[in-house]
Amino acid sequence: MYYQLSEFYKRDVSFVFNEETNGLDYFGLMNGDKVNYEKVIYYDVDKLDKYINDYDILPTMGAPLVSEKFKNTFNHLLREKIDFFEVEIKDEKGNINKDFYCFNIINSISCMDNEKYIVEKTRYETISIKELYIEPNSLKEYSIVRMEEHKSYIIVSEEFKKRCKEAKLKGIEFIEEGHSIYTNL
């Protein structure tokens, strides 16, 4: 079974990729492009919560932010075309947190089951996925990929989920195939 990787956080907030400060293309990271970058990547948030370091993945506008514990749990996946970049999160009062990494998933695989999925085309000719199904065995040997059909979707294997649970990573949700928040499909 495959899952869509998602996150949850104690309050409704997004950590936002700072396009003005970063010398890096936002869409390159969102699309999983290989990035040669050796500087810190900057994210902004309204306030840094006292409990931020209790989480191993944060809700973002931009590539995912993950803890050092997450990074260490999945360092072995570097062969699977993933990168980690140092991050500085700054709030509106100037407080800074340097305990997270930008997680860039470079692998992009066409894996949506074209016979089962339910999508809706938007007026901008993009797709809105209402009910997602993944083609069996489509991830091959990989445990984490970007879905080629909609690159903001990160798809993980059962093994990836198992490692997260064993490492007791916090803030991670796994959305099962076929799950939908929509009614009357």
PyMOL commands that set and color helices and strands:
alter all, ss='L'
color gray80, all
select helices_A, chain A and resi 26-30+52-54+68-80+158-166
alter helices_A, ss='H'
color red, helices_A
select strands_A, chain A and resi 2-7+15-17+41-45+57-58+60-61+65-67+82-91+96-97+100-105+108-109+118-121+127-131+144-147+154-157+172-176
alter strands_A, ss='S'
color yellow, strands_A
deselect
rebuild
show_as cartoon
